[in-house]
Amino acid sequence: MSLANTARPHWLTFDCYGTLIQWDEGLQAAVRDILQTKGADQVDSAKLIAVYDRHEHALEQTAPHRSFREVAATALSLALAELGLPGDAQDIRTLTDRISAMPPFPEVVDTLRRLKHDGYRLCIVSNTDDDIIAGNVAQLGGLIDRVITAQQAGAYKPNRRLFDYAHAQLSLTRDEVVHICASPHLDHAAARDVGFRCVWIDRATGRKLLHDYTPDATLSTLDQVPALFASLGW
């Protein structure tokens, strides 16, 4: 697919963590802190993250809908238990506090400012709770017009209900928006199912494309987006 010969969007929607905010780096730091407090420095933090991710994604797609804070707490507890480690209430506070404090990638704020200057309205669509993401949004220079979360929609990506809710809240059709994201597993699956245009920010983290979906454009950093849009006459 290609963005060529398609209409200029009114809104740009963004995945937050991994696209605007340094998720992988922040998660690794949080997990190292959790392991250190347990005297478990010998445990591979990447392994704990992989087990945590597996439980988190499964819980997000299991009824009834639960807050991200509850999902994350349960997933972390299950992951620690699976690796033979004790869990406690401080673990989830460490994790969610770290998530809220995760900073943007270096190019993000200037790029968002440029996109606002070019006339786009900007919205985050994220698998999180309002209070958790507030700390991240506060670091984005007041440039975000709307924040739509799984908490508001009662659904997590890749469930299309989150994007259907977002488009309804923004009074948009899928043809009036371009989504910019870093997660094939979550956002590309929704783009495939809903049919909205999608730009992949491939930050070389090892995430792989879905076998049955190709994004409309692939860039390595967010600051390449304005030039791409200018090349399309937008």
N, CA, C and O of each residue as an XYZ file, in Angstrom:
936
protein
N       0.842     -1.194      0.000
C       0.000      0.000      0.000
C       0.877      1.244      0.000
O       2.071      1.175      0.292
N       0.274      2.380     -0.330
C       1.010      3.639     -0.388
C       0.075      4.773     -0.009
O      -1.139      4.684     -0.188
N       0.661      5.842      0.518
C      -0.122      7.030      0.837
C      -0.316      7.928     -0.371
O      -1.088      8.885     -0.311
N       0.374      7.634     -1.471
C       0.262      8.470     -2.667
C      -1.177      8.505     -3.165
O      -1.884      7.497     -3.158
N      -1.588      9.688     -3.594
C      -2.925      9.892     -4.155
C      -4.043      9.625     -3.149
O      -5.156      9.258     -3.525
N      -3.730      9.813     -1.869
C      -4.785      9.777     -0.863
C      -4.912     11.174     -0.261
O      -4.014     12.006     -0.385
N      -6.038     11.408      0.388
C      -6.336     12.758      0.875
C      -5.512     13.097      2.114
O      -5.197     12.232      2.932
N      -5.177     14.368      2.226
C      -4.497     14.854      3.433
C      -5.388     14.603      4.652
O      -6.574     14.931      4.619
N      -4.842     14.031      5.722
C      -5.661     13.767      6.910
C      -5.927     15.044      7.710
O      -5.143     15.992      7.679
N      -7.052     15.042      8.426
C      -7.343     16.140      9.352
C      -6.616     15.937     10.680
O      -6.123     16.886     11.290
N      -6.563     14.680     11.110
C      -5.938     14.326     12.374
C      -4.825     13.314     12.133
O      -4.885     12.514     11.199
N      -3.811     13.361     12.989
C      -2.813     12.310     13.094
C      -2.987     11.664     14.465
O      -3.007     12.353     15.485
N      -3.111     10.349     14.484
C      -3.153      9.631     15.753
C      -1.825      8.906     15.945
O      -1.197      8.459     14.985
N      -1.418      8.801     17.197
C      -0.118      8.225     17.522
C      -0.276      7.157     18.599
O      -1.003      7.342     19.575
N       0.406      6.056     18.407
C       0.699      5.193     19.537
C       1.666      5.962     20.432
O       2.487      6.739     19.943
N       1.568      5.747     21.728
C       2.427      6.504     22.649
C       3.744      5.799     22.928
O       4.813      6.308     22.594
N       3.660      4.621     23.545
C       4.848      3.958     24.066
C       5.588      3.201     22.972
O       5.061      2.263     22.374
N       6.817      3.629     22.727
C       7.622      3.056     21.654
C       7.637      3.918     20.414
O       8.541      3.812     19.585
N       6.632      4.777     20.284
C       6.546      5.688     19.136
C       6.962      7.093     19.552
O       7.860      7.684     18.953
N       6.311      7.623     20.573
C       6.649      8.944     21.116
C       7.528      8.832     22.358
O       8.431      9.641     22.571
N       7.251      7.824     23.165
C       7.879      7.675     24.483
C       8.810      6.456     24.483
O       8.513      5.435     23.864
N       9.929      6.581     25.181
C      10.960      5.542     25.179
C      10.557      4.354     26.074
O      11.029      4.220     27.203
N       9.695      3.523     25.552
C       9.118      2.405     26.288
C      10.145      1.325     26.632
O      10.287      0.958     27.798
N      10.857      0.817     25.635
C      11.764     -0.302     25.883
C      12.822      0.067     26.914
O      13.105     -0.707     27.829
N      13.394      1.233     26.763
C      14.427      1.677     27.676
C      13.883      1.840     29.100
O      14.525      1.435     30.070
N      12.697      2.434     29.211
C      12.096      2.646     30.525
C      11.666      1.352     31.187
O      11.820      1.189     32.398
N      11.124      0.422     30.395
C      10.695     -0.857     30.951
C      11.894     -1.657     31.452
O      11.832     -2.275     32.515
N      12.973     -1.644     30.693
C      14.178     -2.358     31.122
C      14.700     -1.797     32.451
O      15.101     -2.554     33.335
N      14.692     -0.474     32.581
C      15.166      0.145     33.817
C      14.261     -0.224     34.996
O      14.749     -0.496     36.092
N      12.956     -0.233     34.772
C      12.017     -0.591     35.842
C      12.216     -2.028     36.287
O      12.229     -2.317     37.484
N      12.370     -2.919     35.337
C      12.542     -4.336     35.672
C      13.864     -4.566     36.389
O      13.929     -5.372     37.317
N      14.905     -3.876     35.979
C      16.189     -4.011     36.697
C      16.042     -3.556     38.149
O      16.593     -4.178     39.058
N      15.293     -2.463     38.364
C      15.070     -1.984     39.734
C      14.313     -3.026     40.557
O      14.659     -3.289     41.709
N      13.281     -3.615     39.956
C      12.472     -4.614     40.667
C      13.323     -5.818     41.032
O      13.245     -6.322     42.152
N      14.135     -6.278     40.091
C      14.990     -7.441     40.360
C      16.034     -7.116     41.420
O      16.350     -7.955     42.263
N      16.564     -5.907     41.376
C      17.595     -5.527     42.338
C      17.050     -5.521     43.761
O      17.720     -5.970     44.691
N      15.828     -5.008     43.928
C      15.240     -4.963     45.277
C      14.988     -6.365     45.821
O      14.887     -6.544     47.034
N      14.885     -7.350     44.951
C      14.658     -8.733     45.379
C      15.974     -9.516     45.510
O      15.974    -10.704     45.830
N      17.081     -8.832     45.257
C      18.361     -9.529     45.285
C      18.461    -10.569     44.199
O      19.118    -11.596     44.371
N      17.805    -10.306     43.065
C      17.749    -11.282     41.973
C      18.445    -10.744     40.733
O      17.956    -10.908     39.615
N      19.582    -10.106     40.936
C      20.313     -9.520     39.810
C      20.738    -10.559     38.791
O      21.016    -10.221     37.641
N      20.793    -11.840     39.203
C      21.219    -12.883     38.284
C      20.138    -13.242     37.266
O      20.420    -13.898     36.263
N      18.904    -12.815     37.523
C      17.804    -13.098     36.592
C      17.903    -12.177     35.391
O      18.115    -10.974     35.544
N      17.753    -12.728     34.210
C      17.836    -11.963     32.972
C      16.603    -11.056     32.867
O      15.477    -11.546     32.780
N      16.816     -9.735     32.875
C      15.682     -8.806     32.808
C      14.903     -8.976     31.513
O      13.683     -8.811     31.508
N      15.575     -9.302     30.414
C      14.878     -9.496     29.142
C      13.919    -10.676     29.230
O      12.836    -10.639     28.646
N      14.307    -11.716     29.950
C      13.422    -12.871     30.102
C      12.181    -12.499     30.903
O      11.068    -12.889     30.553
N      12.381    -11.739     31.988
C      11.231    -11.310     32.787
C      10.298    -10.443     31.952
O       9.079    -10.588     32.042
N      10.854     -9.543     31.141
C      10.025     -8.688     30.295
C       9.240     -9.528     29.297
O       8.057     -9.271     29.074
N       9.874    -10.525     28.694
C       9.180    -11.375     27.716
C       8.017    -12.123     28.362
O       6.941    -12.227     27.774
N       8.230    -12.642     29.566
C       7.150    -13.357     30.264
C       6.058    -12.381     30.675
O       4.871    -12.677     30.539
N       6.456    -11.220     31.178
C       5.478    -10.184     31.535
C       4.638     -9.796     30.318
O       3.414     -9.714     30.419
N       5.272     -9.556     29.174
C       4.545     -9.160     27.962
C       3.511    -10.218     27.576
O       2.382     -9.890     27.213
N       3.901    -11.469     27.656
C       2.973    -12.556     27.304
C       1.732    -12.514     28.185
O       0.610    -12.619     27.690
N       1.929    -12.361     29.470
C       0.778    -12.308     30.381
C      -0.025    -11.023     30.184
O      -1.255    -11.049     30.205
N       0.667     -9.903     29.993
C      -0.051     -8.636     29.821
C      -0.980     -8.689     28.614
O      -2.156     -8.340     28.717
N      -0.451     -9.126     27.462
C      -1.271     -9.146     26.241
C      -2.453    -10.103     26.385
O      -3.551     -9.810     25.912
N      -2.234    -11.233     27.030
C      -3.330    -12.185     27.224
C      -4.410    -11.591     28.127
O      -5.600    -11.729     27.842
N      -4.007    -10.937     29.204
C      -4.980    -10.352     30.126
C      -5.767     -9.220     29.473
O      -6.955     -9.048     29.745
N      -5.109     -8.450     28.614
C      -5.793     -7.333     27.956
C      -6.920     -7.813     27.047
O      -7.882     -7.081     26.813
N      -6.809     -9.027     26.537
C      -7.827     -9.550     25.631
C      -8.788    -10.523     26.321
O      -9.564    -11.212     25.658
N      -8.732    -10.572     27.643
C      -9.582    -11.477     28.409
C     -10.645    -10.679     29.154
O     -10.324     -9.735     29.876
N     -11.908    -11.055     28.981
C     -12.999    -10.391     29.699
C     -12.982    -10.797     31.170
O     -12.552    -11.898     31.511
N     -13.463     -9.880     32.060
C     -13.950     -8.528     31.777
C     -12.790     -7.553     31.616
O     -11.657     -7.846     31.997
N     -13.095     -6.387     31.044
C     -12.071     -5.361     30.881
C     -11.600     -4.880     32.252
O     -12.399     -4.634     33.155
N     -10.278     -4.753     32.379
C      -9.671     -4.266     33.612
C      -8.756     -3.093     33.303
O      -8.255     -2.958     32.187
N      -8.545     -2.261     34.286
C      -7.637     -1.133     34.110
C      -6.241     -1.654     33.775
O      -5.892     -2.791     34.092
N      -5.449     -0.793     33.126
C      -4.083     -1.198     32.818
C      -3.298     -1.437     34.098
O      -2.473     -2.347     34.161
N      -3.551     -0.623     35.118
C      -2.838     -0.808     36.380
C      -3.098     -2.207     36.941
O      -2.180     -2.857     37.442
N      -4.348     -2.671     36.856
C      -4.670     -4.014     37.337
C      -4.062     -5.076     36.435
O      -3.523     -6.073     36.914
N      -4.153     -4.859     35.123
C      -3.552     -5.810     34.183
C      -2.057     -5.934     34.423
O      -1.522     -7.039     34.508
N      -1.381     -4.785     34.533
C       0.068     -4.791     34.722
C       0.452     -5.456     36.039
O       1.434     -6.197     36.091
N      -0.306     -5.203     37.100
C      -0.002     -5.806     38.400
C      -0.135     -7.320     38.339
O       0.714     -8.047     38.853
N      -1.209     -7.791     37.705
C      -1.415     -9.242     37.606
C      -0.360     -9.877     36.715
O       0.180    -10.933     37.045
N      -0.062     -9.235     35.582
C       0.937     -9.781     34.666
C       2.312     -9.847     35.320
O       3.037    -10.827     35.150
N       2.667     -8.814     36.060
C       3.970     -8.793     36.724
C       4.040     -9.855     37.810
O       5.058    -10.533     37.952
N       2.969    -10.004     38.575
C       2.933    -11.032     39.617
C       3.073    -12.427     39.021
O       3.811    -13.262     39.542
N       2.357    -12.674     37.921
C       2.437    -13.982     37.259
C       3.825    -14.230     36.684
O       4.350    -15.341     36.761
N       4.415    -13.184     36.105
C       5.743    -13.335     35.512
C       6.791    -13.627     36.578
O       7.646    -14.493     36.389
N       6.730    -12.908     37.697
C       7.677    -13.154     38.780
C       7.517    -14.571     39.324
O       8.503    -15.268     39.562
N       6.270    -14.989     39.518
C       6.023    -16.336     40.035
C       6.545    -17.393     39.069
O       7.106    -18.405     39.489
N       6.356    -17.151     37.765
C       6.821    -18.114     36.761
C       8.339    -18.287     36.810
O       8.862    -19.355     36.491
N       9.038    -17.225     37.214
C      10.490    -17.290     37.315
C      10.958    -17.609     38.733
O      12.147    -17.528     39.039
N      10.001    -17.975     39.599
C      10.352    -18.387     40.953
C      10.715    -17.254     41.879
O      11.480    -17.444     42.824
N      10.169    -16.061     41.619
C      10.492    -14.888     42.431
C       9.257    -14.413     43.189
O       8.143    -14.530     42.677
N       9.430    -13.883     44.388
C       8.287    -13.350     45.143
C       7.850    -12.003     44.581
O       8.648    -11.256     44.017
N       6.582    -11.717     44.747
C       6.047    -10.419     44.323
C       5.465     -9.675     45.509
O       5.093    -10.282     46.513
N       5.387     -8.337     45.388
C       4.746     -7.544     46.435
C       4.159     -6.285     45.810
O       4.362     -6.012     44.627
N       3.428     -5.522     46.621
C       2.705     -4.353     46.112
C       3.641     -3.285     45.567
O       3.256     -2.526     44.678
N       4.858     -3.214     46.082
C       5.789     -2.198     45.611
C       6.197     -2.428     44.160
O       6.570     -1.482     43.467
N       6.131     -3.667     43.695
C       6.557     -3.971     42.325
C       5.743     -3.181     41.305
O       6.303     -2.581     40.388
N       4.423     -3.182     41.466
C       3.593     -2.499     40.471
C       3.729     -0.991     40.605
O       3.622     -0.273     39.611
N       3.964     -0.495     41.822
C       4.198      0.945     41.973
C       5.482      1.343     41.260
O       5.537      2.385     40.606
N       6.507      0.519     41.385
C       7.762      0.798     40.676
C       7.526      0.823     39.174
O       7.999      1.725     38.483
N       6.796     -0.163     38.669
C       6.561     -0.255     37.229
C       5.747      0.916     36.711
O       6.149      1.562     35.743
N       4.607      1.206     37.334
C       3.735      2.257     36.802
C       4.336      3.639     37.015
O       4.138      4.527     36.186
N       5.072      3.840     38.118
C       5.753      5.124     38.301
C       6.794      5.328     37.214
O       6.949      6.436     36.700
N       7.506      4.273     36.861
C       8.507      4.364     35.804
C       7.853      4.634     34.449
O       8.381      5.403     33.646
N       6.708      4.004     34.195
C       6.012      4.238     32.928
C       5.631      5.713     32.812
O       5.870      6.333     31.776
N       5.050      6.270     33.849
C       4.619      7.671     33.815
C       5.775      8.635     33.587
O       5.594      9.708     33.011
N       6.966      8.246     34.043
C       8.132      9.127     33.948
C       8.947      8.914     32.677
O       9.890      9.661     32.416
N       8.597      7.906     31.884
C       9.373      7.634     30.672
C       9.381      8.868     29.765
O       8.319      9.436     29.507
N      10.554      9.298     29.274
C      10.636     10.512     28.460
C      10.385     10.241     26.982
O      10.409      9.090     26.545
N      10.144     11.300     26.215
C      10.017     11.136     24.758
C      11.370     10.858     24.113
O      12.418     11.173     24.676
N      11.329     10.261     22.922
C      12.534     10.154     22.109
C      13.032     11.560     21.771
O      12.238     12.500     21.740
N      14.335     11.717     21.517
C      14.899     13.063     21.355
C      14.243     13.925     20.293
O      14.161     15.143     20.453
N      13.773     13.314     19.205
C      13.239     14.114     18.094
C      11.753     14.404     18.192
O      11.202     15.128     17.363
N      11.104     13.845     19.198
C       9.637     13.823     19.193
C       9.010     15.204     19.368
O       8.155     15.585     18.569
N       9.404     15.953     20.374
C       8.725     17.223     20.659
C       8.872     18.186     19.481
O       7.890     18.815     19.086
N      10.055     18.315     18.918
C      10.246     19.211     17.770
C       9.418     18.761     16.577
O       8.891     19.592     15.838
N       9.300     17.452     16.381
C       8.504     16.946     15.262
C       7.023     17.228     15.468
O       6.336     17.649     14.538
N       6.530     17.001     16.672
C       5.126     17.321     16.956
C       4.859     18.805     16.746
O       3.806     19.179     16.229
N       5.799     19.649     17.143
C       5.642     21.093     16.951
C       5.557     21.422     15.455
O       4.746     22.251     15.043
N       6.389     20.774     14.655
C       6.371     20.998     13.203
C       5.036     20.542     12.612
O       4.464     21.235     11.770
N       4.542     19.400     13.042
C       3.273     18.892     12.513
C       2.112     19.803     12.907
O       1.200     20.032     12.112
N       2.146     20.318     14.123
C       1.122     21.290     14.527
C       1.203     22.548     13.670
O       0.181     23.085     13.244
N       2.411     23.006     13.426
C       2.615     24.192     12.583
C       2.072     23.952     11.183
O       1.568     24.874     10.542
N       2.174     22.710     10.705
C       1.689     22.366      9.368
C       0.178     22.157      9.317
O      -0.376     21.857      8.259
N      -0.489     22.316     10.461
C      -1.947     22.320     10.457
C      -2.623     21.028     10.868
O      -3.846     20.920     10.777
N      -1.863     20.050     11.315
C      -2.469     18.791     11.744
C      -2.893     18.881     13.213
O      -2.266     19.569     14.018
N      -3.957     18.178     13.532
C      -4.336     17.994     14.929
C      -3.827     16.637     15.377
O      -3.801     15.682     14.601
N      -3.420     16.561     16.640
C      -2.651     15.424     17.120
C      -3.367     14.736     18.279
O      -3.810     15.377     19.232
N      -3.468     13.414     18.170
C      -4.164     12.624     19.194
C      -3.344     11.376     19.510
O      -2.812     10.737     18.602
N      -3.241     11.032     20.764
C      -2.632      9.773     21.190
C      -3.738      8.749     21.413
O      -4.769      9.059     22.009
N      -3.518      7.523     20.931
C      -4.417      6.394     21.188
C      -3.565      5.306     21.837
O      -2.679      4.744     21.193
N      -3.827      5.007     23.107
C      -2.865      4.201     23.871
C      -3.525      3.160     24.764
O      -4.610      3.376     25.303
N      -2.847      2.028     24.908
C      -3.274      0.934     25.784
C      -2.872      1.214     27.231
O      -1.988      0.551     27.772
N      -3.514      2.183     27.847
C      -3.122      2.525     29.215
C      -4.280      3.179     29.943
O      -5.394      3.249     29.425
N      -4.007      3.662     31.159
C      -4.971      4.409     31.961
C      -4.671      5.901     31.870
O      -3.536      6.302     31.610
N      -5.684      6.704     32.082
C      -5.521      8.158     31.985
C      -4.457      8.692     32.938
O      -3.642      9.532     32.558
N      -4.466      8.202     34.179
C      -3.536      8.770     35.155
C      -2.096      8.349     34.886
O      -1.169      9.090     35.215
N      -1.893      7.185     34.300
C      -0.532      6.728     34.000
C       0.063      7.542     32.855
O       1.209      7.984     32.943
N      -0.698      7.743     31.790
C      -0.164      8.428     30.610
C      -0.015      9.934     30.840
O       0.702     10.602     30.094
N      -0.675     10.470     31.851
C      -0.620     11.924     32.078
C       0.806     12.422     32.248
O       1.150     13.498     31.760
N       1.641     11.645     32.939
C       3.024     12.063     33.136
C       3.815     12.118     31.849
O       4.702     12.958     31.697
N       3.504     11.228     30.917
C       4.185     11.227     29.616
C       3.714     12.390     28.751
O       4.521     13.069     28.116
N       2.407     12.613     28.731
C       1.845     13.689     27.909
C       2.367     15.043     28.374
O       2.570     15.950     27.567
N       2.584     15.173     29.681
C       3.099     16.435     30.226
C       4.481     16.774     29.682
O       4.903     17.929     29.732
N       5.183     15.776     29.164
C       6.527     16.003     28.623
C       6.522     16.315     27.125
O       7.584     16.455     26.519
N       5.329     16.425     26.526
C       5.219     16.604     25.077
C       4.889     18.047     24.682
O       4.344     18.287     23.604
N       5.207     18.978     25.528
C       5.178     20.387     25.172
C       3.800     20.985     24.959
O       3.679     22.022     24.307
N       2.756     20.361     25.491
C       1.402     20.883     25.309
C       0.917     20.796     23.878
O       0.019     21.542     23.485
N       1.490     19.902     23.091
C       1.205     19.833     21.653
C       0.123     18.825     21.295
O      -0.357     18.813     20.162
N      -0.268     17.981     22.242
C      -1.264     16.946     21.976
C      -2.670     17.493     22.208
O      -2.965     18.032     23.275
N      -3.536     17.349     21.200
C      -4.900     17.882     21.289
C      -5.848     16.956     22.047
O      -6.726     17.426     22.771
N      -5.677     15.636     21.885
C      -6.547     14.678     22.555
C      -5.739     13.465     22.974
O      -4.766     13.095     22.317
N      -6.141     12.858     24.056
C      -5.568     11.593     24.493
C      -6.711     10.616     24.704
O      -7.616     10.874     25.498
N      -6.673      9.502     24.002
C      -7.712      8.490     24.106
C      -7.052      7.195     24.560
O      -6.096      6.719     23.949
N      -7.577      6.637     25.637
C      -6.942      5.484     26.267
C      -7.861      4.269     26.255
O      -9.063      4.362     26.004
N      -7.244      3.129     26.538
C      -8.025      1.901     26.698
C      -9.010      2.035     27.847
O     -10.100      1.465     27.801
N      -8.640      2.777     28.869
C      -9.553      3.001     29.994
C     -10.840      3.672     29.522
O     -11.929      3.287     29.946
N     -10.724      4.662     28.656
C     -11.904      5.370     28.155
C     -12.763      4.482     27.262
O     -13.991      4.505     27.347
N     -12.104      3.698     26.402
C     -12.829      2.902     25.414
C     -13.309      1.569     25.961
O     -14.208      0.951     25.391
N     -12.716      1.119     27.067
C     -13.060     -0.202     27.586
C     -12.548     -1.322     26.711
O     -13.142     -2.400     26.665
N     -11.438     -1.077     26.006
C     -10.871     -2.094     25.116
C      -9.407     -1.773     24.865
O      -8.999     -0.611     24.871
N      -8.625     -2.824     24.647
C      -7.198     -2.690     24.361
C      -6.909     -3.063     22.908
O      -7.568     -3.933     22.337
N      -5.915     -2.394     22.318
C      -5.399     -2.847     21.038
C      -4.924     -4.304     21.201
O      -4.446     -4.684     22.270
N      -5.056     -5.106     20.151
C      -5.464     -4.772     18.784
C      -6.971     -4.787     18.545
O      -7.404     -4.688     17.397
N      -7.778     -4.907     19.595
C      -9.232     -4.861     19.427
C      -9.627     -3.562     18.724
O      -9.262     -2.476     19.173
N     -10.356     -3.672     17.642
C     -10.710     -2.499     16.853
C     -11.613     -1.543     17.612
O     -11.765     -0.392     17.201
N     -12.214     -1.986     18.707
C     -13.130     -1.112     19.448
C     -12.427      0.138     19.953
O     -13.042      1.200     20.050
N     -11.133      0.018     20.278
C     -10.405      1.199     20.745
C     -10.297      2.235     19.640
O     -10.474      3.425     19.898
N     -10.012      1.814     18.421
C      -9.901      2.763     17.314
C     -11.269      3.243     16.844
O     -11.416      4.407     16.472
N     -12.270      2.371     16.853
C     -13.622      2.819     16.523
C     -14.063      3.907     17.506
O     -14.665      4.905     17.109
N     -13.763      3.707     18.775
C     -14.093      4.701     19.798
C     -13.336      6.000     19.534
O     -13.914      7.084     19.619
N     -12.043      5.893     19.213
C     -11.236      7.091     18.960
C     -11.783      7.874     17.782
O     -11.924      9.094     17.865
N     -12.093      7.191     16.684
C     -12.600      7.880     15.501
C     -13.949      8.536     15.781
O     -14.232      9.622     15.274
N     -14.781      7.878     16.590
C     -16.075      8.472     16.944
C     -15.877      9.714     17.814
O     -16.567     10.717     17.633
N     -14.934      9.647     18.757
C     -14.681     10.795     19.621
C     -14.138     11.984     18.839
O     -14.410     13.134     19.183
N     -13.366     11.706     17.781
C     -12.792     12.770     16.970
C     -13.708     13.175     15.815
O     -13.375     14.073     15.041
N     -14.853     12.518     15.701
C     -15.814     12.768     14.612
C     -15.150     12.607     13.251
O     -15.274     13.467     12.379
N     -14.441     11.488     13.082
C     -13.692     11.209     11.866
C     -14.146      9.907     11.230
O     -14.634      9.003     11.909
N     -13.980      9.826      9.923
C     -14.008      8.530      9.269
C     -12.576      8.019      9.198
O     -11.636      8.782      9.417
N     -12.402      6.758      8.900
C     -11.054      6.181      8.844
C     -10.216      6.807      7.736
O      -8.988      6.735      7.775
N     -10.869      7.423      6.744
C     -10.142      8.044      5.628
C      -9.643      9.446      5.958
O      -8.931     10.052      5.158
N     -10.008      9.968      7.127
C      -9.615     11.327      7.508
C      -8.487     11.350      8.525
O      -8.201     12.389      9.119
N      -7.852     10.213      8.724
C      -6.815     10.100      9.748
C      -5.664      9.258      9.217
O      -5.864      8.367      8.393
N      -4.458      9.546      9.695
C      -3.306      8.667      9.510
C      -2.780      8.325     10.896
O      -2.582      9.207     11.733
N      -2.557      7.039     11.130
C      -2.053      6.576     12.418
C      -0.559      6.317     12.297
O      -0.096      5.755     11.305
N       0.196      6.731     13.317
C       1.653      6.611     13.325
C       2.037      5.800     14.556
O       1.677      6.160     15.677
N       2.764      4.711     14.349
C       2.954      3.760     15.444
C       4.243      2.969     15.284
O       4.888      2.995     14.236
N       4.601      2.261     16.360
C       5.801      1.432     16.347
C       5.507     -0.052     16.541
O       6.420     -0.872     16.442
N       4.260     -0.414     16.813
C       3.945     -1.794     17.202
C       3.162     -2.548     16.134
O       1.965     -2.311     15.974
N       3.810     -3.450     15.400
C       3.061     -4.275     14.446
C       2.019     -5.153     15.126
O       0.900     -5.290     14.630
N       2.380     -5.748     16.257
C       1.478     -6.702     16.903
C       0.161     -6.054     17.309
O      -0.895     -6.679     17.210
N       0.215     -4.815     17.762
C      -0.985     -4.148     18.259
C      -1.618     -3.237     17.215
O      -2.779     -3.424     16.850
N      -0.867     -2.257     16.734
C      -1.445     -1.215     15.884
C      -1.642     -1.671     14.442
O      -2.643     -1.321     13.816
N      -0.701     -2.446     13.907
C      -0.874     -2.908     12.528
C      -2.051     -3.864     12.410
O      -2.770     -3.855     11.411
N      -2.244     -4.686     13.434
C      -3.397     -5.587     13.399
C      -4.698     -4.791     13.352
O      -5.627     -5.164     12.636
N      -4.769     -3.702     14.108
C      -5.967     -2.861     14.078
C      -6.112     -2.152     12.741
O      -7.217     -2.064     12.205
N      -4.998     -1.640     12.189
C      -5.055     -0.974     10.883
C      -5.543     -1.938      9.804
O      -6.335     -1.565      8.939
N      -5.071     -3.162      9.863
C      -5.528     -4.189      8.916
C      -7.024     -4.435      9.049
O      -7.730     -4.534      8.045
N      -7.510     -4.535     10.280
C      -8.911     -4.896     10.503
C      -9.867     -3.731     10.265
O     -10.987     -3.926      9.791
N      -9.419     -2.520     10.597
C     -10.295     -1.344     10.466
C     -10.143     -0.683      9.098
O     -11.115     -0.178      8.538
N      -8.926     -0.687      8.564
C      -8.694     -0.119      7.240
C      -8.222      1.321      7.246
O      -8.353      2.003      6.230
N      -7.669      1.817      8.371
C      -7.145      3.179      8.363
C      -5.690      3.174      7.872
O      -5.004      2.154      7.935
N      -5.238      4.335      7.383
C      -3.861      4.469      6.905
C      -2.887      4.454      8.080
O      -3.209      4.922      9.172
N      -1.689      3.909      7.841
C      -0.777      3.667      8.945
C       0.672      3.850      8.504
O       1.099      3.307      7.485
N       1.422      4.627      9.295
C       2.865      4.806      9.103
C       3.576      4.096     10.249
O       3.275      4.326     11.420
N       4.520      3.231      9.897
C       5.271      2.477     10.897
C       6.585      3.179     11.185
O       7.365      3.446     10.272
N       6.832      3.479     12.458
C       8.131      3.968     12.893
C       8.920      2.758     13.379
O       8.727      2.282     14.498
N       9.797      2.279     12.531
C      10.585      1.084     12.820
C      11.901      1.522     13.464
O      12.850      1.886     12.770
N      11.946      1.483     14.779
C      13.115      1.957     15.516
C      14.169      0.864     15.713
O      14.990      0.945     16.627
N      14.141     -0.149     14.859
C      15.143     -1.226     14.875
C      15.195     -1.938     16.222
O      16.273     -2.238     16.734
N      14.029     -2.204     16.788
C      13.941     -2.908     18.060
C      13.783     -4.414     17.878
O      13.742     -5.159     18.857
N      13.696     -4.859     16.637
C      13.508     -6.275     16.367
C      12.064     -6.677     16.186
O      11.786     -7.847     15.923
N      11.129     -5.743     16.317
C       9.726     -6.072     16.085
C       9.510     -6.372     14.602
O      10.023     -5.662     13.737
N       8.754     -7.419     14.318
C       8.573     -7.900     12.954
C       7.185     -7.565     12.433
O       6.217     -7.521     13.193
N       7.098     -7.328     11.121
C       5.811     -7.090     10.491
C       4.925     -8.327     10.569
O       5.412     -9.457     10.609
N       3.621     -8.096     10.590
C       2.668     -9.194     10.473
C       2.787     -9.819      9.086
O       3.143     -9.142      8.122
N       2.493    -11.092      8.993
C       2.631    -11.764      7.696
C       1.578    -11.323      6.696
O       1.757    -11.504      5.492
N       0.472    -10.740      7.179
C      -0.634    -10.399      6.280
C      -0.942     -8.907      6.253
O      -2.054     -8.509      5.907
N       0.043     -8.072      6.618
C      -0.193     -6.627      6.586
C       1.109     -5.902      6.307
O       2.155     -6.236      6.864
N       1.029     -4.893      5.426
C       2.155     -4.007      5.139
C       1.711     -2.575      5.392
O       0.710     -2.142      4.822
N       2.421     -1.827      6.228
C       2.030     -0.435      6.477
C       2.159      0.416      5.229
O       2.864      0.051      4.287
N       1.475      1.552      5.225
C       1.482      2.436      4.053
C       2.825      3.114      3.852
O       3.166      3.490      2.730
N       3.590      3.276      4.920
C       4.943      3.825      4.832
C       5.721      3.351      6.046
O       5.148      3.102      7.106
N       7.046      3.225      5.880
C       7.930      2.819      6.972
C       9.055      3.836      7.091
O       9.739      4.133      6.111
N       9.245      4.373      8.299
C      10.295      5.348      8.580
C      11.055      4.885      9.802
O      10.550      4.077     10.581
N      12.271      5.390      9.979
C      13.084      4.941     11.113
C      12.947      5.834     12.342
O      13.195      5.382     13.460
N      12.558      7.091     12.154
C      12.364      8.013     13.272
C      11.198      8.944     12.952
O      10.811      9.107     11.795
N      10.651      9.546     13.997
C       9.463     10.373     13.814
C       9.756     11.626     13.004
O       8.871     12.124     12.308
N      10.973     12.144     13.075
C      11.266     13.399     12.382
C      11.288     13.267     10.860
O      11.446     14.267     10.159
N      11.133     12.051     10.341
C      11.011     11.855      8.897
C       9.573     12.029      8.400
O       9.326     12.073      7.195
N       8.626     12.127      9.343
C       7.214     12.222      8.957
C       6.901     13.516      8.207
O       6.258     13.442      7.160
N       7.316     14.703      8.677
C       6.976     15.923      7.933
C       7.471     15.912      6.486
O       6.761     16.369      5.589
N       8.671     15.400      6.249
C       9.185     15.347      4.882
C       8.374     14.371      4.038
O       8.107     14.646      2.868
N       7.984     13.247      4.605
C       7.136     12.307      3.874
C       5.833     12.982      3.469
O       5.417     12.886      2.315
N       5.190     13.662      4.409
C       3.919     14.302      4.115
C       4.096     15.426      3.067
O       3.244     15.602      2.196
N       5.190     16.172      3.158
C       5.448     17.222      2.169
C       5.625     16.617      0.783
O       5.186     17.204     -0.206
N       6.263     15.451      0.695
C       6.469     14.808     -0.606
C       5.164     14.356     -1.236
O       5.081     14.161     -2.449
N       4.139     14.191     -0.396
C       2.819     13.782     -0.881
C       1.934     14.989     -1.248
O       0.796     14.825     -1.689
N       2.476     16.192     -1.058
C       1.709     17.394     -1.339
C       0.752     17.770     -0.231
O      -0.184     18.540     -0.445
N       0.981     17.231      0.949
C       0.124     17.532      2.091
C       0.628     18.764      2.830
O       0.032     19.173      3.826
